Amino acid sequence: MSPIIKRKGERFTLPSKYLLLILTILCTGMMLVTFGTDVFNRPLNTVVGYVIVPFQRGISKMGGWLSNRSEELVQIRTLLDENARLREEIAALTEENTLLQQDKYELNRMRELVALDEQYGAYNKVGARIIGRDSGNWYSSFIIDKGEEDGLAVDMNVIAGGGLVGRVTSVGPNWARVTSIISDNVNVSAMTLSTEDNLTVSGDLKLMVDNCITFRQLVDSQNKVVEGDKVVTSDISDKYLPNILIGYINTINRDNNNLTKSGLITPAVDFEHLSEVLVITDLKQTIVEE
């Protein structure tokens, strides 16, 4: 058997069976070394300590942060739902409270009208609601929802809030216009209730800023009329029924002639807030004739 002589320039090759044997022996030796010693564990542990552990810590922190944010989002959504529900409840309660207040105010107004009806029980009356008024802050002229079909006529007296409001100045089938005693150029023959001294009450819208109208031609020779005295319609009035409260003496001034007095009256009716009135269907002329 002649020896194998490698020629110059030829590549050395190892048979595959020998290569497999060598790799098997090498792997077996590495396994024995790995299981029997920690020669490879030390560098691997070092790598894990510097690379894997910080990475795991970061992932753990990120997971905790995401979990907290998720819980916060759930809480926020719960709070938003609760807030929406509470808003709906508040809106419902507010509406209910508003309706109750309206009912209360309307009940109080109805009680005032009933009391007024009893106060002037000698007269026939019809209740009416105000449905329109002229521009301005005061109910100097307004429209009510009753008219000829309800028995109303011109010059019928209108009362509210315990006193005289005015009189009907025009009327339609189902409406009527009322002119108040506070309107400019409206004069009412009146008298002081305590002394029965006559005077004339005149409307003045400018003075209504101070909630006042004027009076003049008061003859008070005995100086018995004082501030706070009641002023009512007199028997000599041609359009207004007698003894209807107009207001209260506010100020008294002696005129230059030293015979009469003038001053201001605070109306009994709140002419800034009116909604319902009573119309006295008895006319002054009819009562005088009777």
C-alpha positions as CSV (number, residue, x, y, z in Angstrom):
1,M,0.0,0.0,0.0
2,S,1.6,3.1,-1.1
3,P,1.4,6.2,1.2
4,I,-0.9,9.1,0.3
5,I,1.2,11.8,-1.0
6,K,-0.4,15.3,-1.2
7,R,0.5,16.9,-4.3
8,K,1.4,20.5,-4.3
9,G,-1.5,22.7,-5.1
10,E,-4.2,20.2,-4.0
11,R,-6.7,21.2,-1.2
12,F,-6.7,19.1,2.0
13,T,-10.1,17.4,2.6
14,L,-11.2,15.5,5.7
15,P,-13.7,12.8,5.3
16,S,-17.1,13.5,6.6
17,K,-17.2,10.6,9.0
18,Y,-14.1,11.8,10.7
19,L,-15.5,15.4,10.9
20,L,-18.7,14.1,12.5
21,L,-16.8,12.1,15.1
22,I,-14.6,15.1,16.0
23,L,-17.7,17.4,16.5
24,T,-19.5,14.7,18.6
25,I,-16.4,14.4,20.9
26,L,-16.2,18.2,21.1
27,C,-19.9,18.6,22.0
28,T,-19.8,15.9,24.6
29,G,-16.7,17.4,26.2
30,M,-18.4,20.9,26.2
31,M,-21.5,19.4,27.9
32,L,-19.4,17.7,30.5
33,V,-17.5,20.9,31.2
34,T,-20.8,22.9,31.4
35,F,-22.6,20.6,33.8
36,G,-19.6,19.8,35.9
37,T,-18.2,23.3,36.3
38,D,-19.3,27.0,36.2
39,V,-16.6,28.1,33.8
40,F,-19.2,29.4,31.4
41,N,-21.8,30.5,33.9
42,R,-19.6,33.3,35.2
43,P,-19.3,35.2,31.9
44,L,-23.0,34.5,31.1
45,N,-24.1,35.8,34.5
46,T,-22.1,38.9,33.9
47,V,-23.8,39.4,30.6
48,V,-27.2,38.8,32.1
49,G,-26.4,41.2,34.9
50,Y,-25.5,44.1,32.6
51,V,-27.9,43.5,29.8
52,I,-30.9,41.4,30.6
53,V,-31.7,42.5,34.2
54,P,-31.9,46.3,33.4
55,F,-34.0,45.4,30.4
56,Q,-36.4,43.3,32.5
57,R,-36.5,46.1,35.1
58,G,-37.5,48.6,32.3
59,I,-40.2,46.2,31.1
60,S,-41.5,45.7,34.6
61,K,-41.7,49.4,35.3
62,M,-43.3,50.0,31.9
63,G,-45.9,47.3,32.7
64,G,-46.6,48.8,36.1
65,W,-47.0,52.3,34.5
66,L,-49.3,51.0,31.8
67,S,-51.3,49.1,34.5
68,N,-51.7,52.3,36.6
69,R,-52.7,54.3,33.5
70,S,-55.2,51.7,32.6
71,E,-56.7,51.8,36.1
72,E,-56.8,55.6,36.0
73,L,-58.5,55.6,32.6
74,V,-61.2,53.2,34.0
75,Q,-61.6,55.5,37.0
76,I,-61.8,58.6,34.8
77,R,-64.4,56.9,32.6
78,T,-66.4,55.9,35.7
79,L,-66.2,59.5,37.0
80,L,-67.2,60.9,33.6
81,D,-70.2,58.6,33.5
82,E,-71.1,59.5,37.1
83,N,-70.7,63.2,36.3
84,A,-73.0,62.9,33.3
85,R,-75.6,61.2,35.4
86,L,-75.4,63.8,38.2
87,R,-75.7,66.6,35.6
88,E,-78.9,65.0,34.3
89,E,-80.2,64.7,37.9
90,I,-79.3,68.3,38.6
91,A,-81.0,69.5,35.4
92,A,-84.1,67.5,36.3
93,L,-84.1,68.8,39.9
94,T,-83.6,72.4,38.6
95,E,-86.5,72.1,36.2
96,E,-88.7,70.6,38.9
97,N,-87.6,73.4,41.4
98,T,-88.4,76.0,38.8
99,L,-91.8,74.6,38.2
100,L,-92.4,74.4,41.9
101,Q,-91.4,78.1,42.3
102,Q,-93.6,79.1,39.4
103,D,-96.5,77.2,41.0
104,K,-95.7,78.9,44.3
105,Y,-95.6,82.4,42.8
106,E,-98.8,81.7,40.8
107,L,-100.5,80.4,44.0
108,N,-99.4,83.5,45.9
109,R,-100.8,85.7,43.1
110,M,-104.1,83.8,43.1
111,R,-104.3,84.2,46.9
112,E,-103.7,87.9,46.5
113,L,-106.5,88.1,43.9
114,V,-108.8,86.1,46.1
115,A,-108.0,88.4,49.0
116,L,-108.6,91.4,46.8
117,D,-111.9,89.9,45.6
118,E,-113.0,89.6,49.2
119,Q,-111.8,93.1,50.0
120,Y,-114.0,94.5,47.3
121,G,-116.7,91.9,47.6
122,A,-119.5,94.5,46.9
123,Y,-118.4,94.6,43.2
124,N,-118.7,92.1,40.4
125,K,-115.4,91.1,39.0
126,V,-113.7,89.1,36.2
127,G,-110.1,87.8,36.4
128,A,-107.8,88.4,33.5
129,R,-104.3,87.7,32.5
130,I,-102.0,90.3,30.9
131,I,-100.9,89.3,27.4
132,G,-99.1,92.4,26.2
133,R,-97.9,95.8,27.2
134,D,-96.3,98.9,25.8
135,S,-92.6,99.4,25.8
136,G,-90.9,100.5,29.0
137,N,-90.3,99.2,32.5
138,W,-93.8,100.0,33.8
139,Y,-97.3,98.6,33.1
140,S,-98.6,102.0,32.1
141,S,-100.7,100.6,29.3
142,F,-101.3,96.9,28.6
143,I,-103.6,94.3,27.0
144,I,-105.6,91.7,28.9
145,D,-107.1,88.4,27.5
146,K,-110.8,89.3,28.2
147,G,-113.1,91.5,26.2
148,E,-116.7,92.1,25.1
149,E,-117.4,88.4,25.1
150,D,-116.6,88.3,28.8
151,G,-118.8,91.3,29.6
152,L,-116.1,94.0,29.6
153,A,-116.7,97.6,28.6
154,V,-114.8,100.9,28.4
155,D,-114.3,102.7,31.8
156,M,-114.5,99.5,33.9
157,N,-112.0,99.8,36.8
158,V,-109.1,97.4,37.1
159,I,-107.5,96.4,40.4
160,A,-104.5,94.2,41.5
161,G,-102.1,93.9,44.4
162,G,-104.5,95.5,46.8
163,G,-105.2,98.6,44.9
164,L,-106.3,100.5,41.8
165,V,-104.4,99.8,38.6
166,G,-106.4,101.9,36.1
167,R,-109.4,101.5,33.8
168,V,-110.4,99.9,30.5
169,T,-109.9,102.4,27.7
170,S,-110.7,100.2,24.6
171,V,-112.2,96.8,24.2
172,G,-112.4,94.1,21.5
173,P,-114.2,90.7,21.3
174,N,-111.6,88.8,23.4
175,W,-109.2,91.6,24.5
176,A,-109.1,94.9,26.2
177,R,-106.6,97.7,26.8
178,V,-106.0,99.0,30.3
179,T,-104.5,102.5,30.9
180,S,-102.9,102.7,34.3
181,I,-103.1,105.6,36.8
182,I,-99.4,106.0,36.6
183,S,-99.6,107.1,32.9
184,D,-98.9,110.7,32.1
185,N,-101.9,113.0,32.0
186,V,-104.1,110.5,33.9
187,N,-106.0,112.2,36.7
188,V,-108.0,110.5,39.5
189,S,-110.3,112.3,41.9
190,A,-109.3,110.9,45.4
191,M,-109.4,111.6,49.1
192,T,-107.4,110.8,52.2
193,L,-109.1,107.9,54.0
194,S,-108.5,109.2,57.5
195,T,-109.7,112.8,57.0
196,E,-111.7,112.5,53.8
197,D,-110.0,115.5,52.4
198,N,-110.2,115.7,48.6
199,L,-107.2,115.8,46.3
200,T,-106.2,115.0,42.7
201,V,-103.8,112.2,41.9
202,S,-101.8,112.5,38.7
203,G,-99.7,109.9,36.9
204,D,-96.0,110.7,36.1
205,L,-93.8,108.0,34.5
206,K,-90.6,109.9,35.3
207,L,-91.3,109.8,39.0
208,M,-92.0,106.0,38.8
209,V,-88.2,105.6,38.9
210,D,-88.7,106.3,42.6
211,N,-92.0,104.4,42.7
212,C,-94.0,107.6,43.1
213,I,-96.8,109.6,41.5
214,T,-98.0,113.1,42.4
215,F,-101.0,114.6,44.2
216,R,-102.2,118.2,44.3
217,Q,-105.0,120.4,45.4
218,L,-105.1,118.8,48.9
219,V,-107.1,121.0,51.2
220,D,-105.8,120.2,54.7
221,S,-106.7,123.3,56.8
222,Q,-106.3,121.4,60.1
223,N,-103.0,119.8,59.1
224,K,-104.2,116.3,60.0
225,V,-102.9,114.6,56.9
226,V,-99.5,113.0,57.5
227,E,-97.1,110.8,55.6
228,G,-98.3,107.2,55.4
229,D,-102.0,108.1,55.2
230,K,-104.0,106.0,52.8
231,V,-105.4,107.7,49.6
232,V,-108.5,106.1,48.0
233,T,-110.8,107.0,45.1
234,S,-113.5,109.6,46.0
235,D,-117.2,109.6,45.5
236,I,-117.0,112.6,43.2
237,S,-114.9,110.7,40.6
238,D,-116.8,110.3,37.3
239,K,-115.0,107.1,36.1
240,Y,-113.6,105.4,39.2
241,L,-115.6,103.6,41.8
242,P,-115.3,105.0,45.4
243,N,-113.0,103.8,48.2
244,I,-110.5,101.8,46.0
245,L,-107.0,102.1,47.5
246,I,-104.6,104.2,45.3
247,G,-101.6,104.4,47.6
248,Y,-99.9,106.1,50.5
249,I,-98.8,109.7,51.2
250,N,-95.1,109.8,50.7
251,T,-94.2,113.5,51.0
252,I,-96.3,116.7,51.7
253,N,-95.5,120.2,50.5
254,R,-97.4,123.4,51.1
255,D,-98.2,125.3,47.9
256,N,-97.3,129.0,47.4
257,N,-100.9,130.0,47.9
258,N,-100.8,128.6,51.5
259,L,-104.3,127.1,50.9
260,T,-103.5,123.8,49.3
261,K,-100.8,121.1,49.5
262,S,-99.1,118.8,47.0
263,G,-96.6,116.0,47.1
264,L,-96.0,112.4,46.2
265,I,-97.9,109.2,46.7
266,T,-96.4,105.6,46.7
267,P,-98.8,103.4,44.7
268,A,-100.3,100.4,46.4
269,V,-99.8,98.3,43.2
270,D,-96.4,97.1,42.0
271,F,-96.5,98.5,38.5
272,E,-93.3,96.9,37.5
273,H,-94.5,93.3,38.1
274,L,-98.0,92.6,37.0
275,S,-99.4,89.4,35.5
276,E,-103.0,89.0,36.5
277,V,-105.7,91.6,37.3
278,L,-109.3,91.8,38.3
279,V,-111.7,93.9,36.2
280,I,-114.7,95.3,38.1
281,T,-117.6,94.9,35.7
282,D,-119.7,97.5,37.6
283,L,-119.5,100.9,35.9
284,K,-119.6,104.1,38.0
285,Q,-122.5,105.5,36.0
286,T,-124.6,102.4,36.5
287,I,-124.1,102.4,40.3
288,V,-124.9,106.1,40.5
289,E,-128.1,105.6,38.5
290,E,-129.1,102.7,40.8
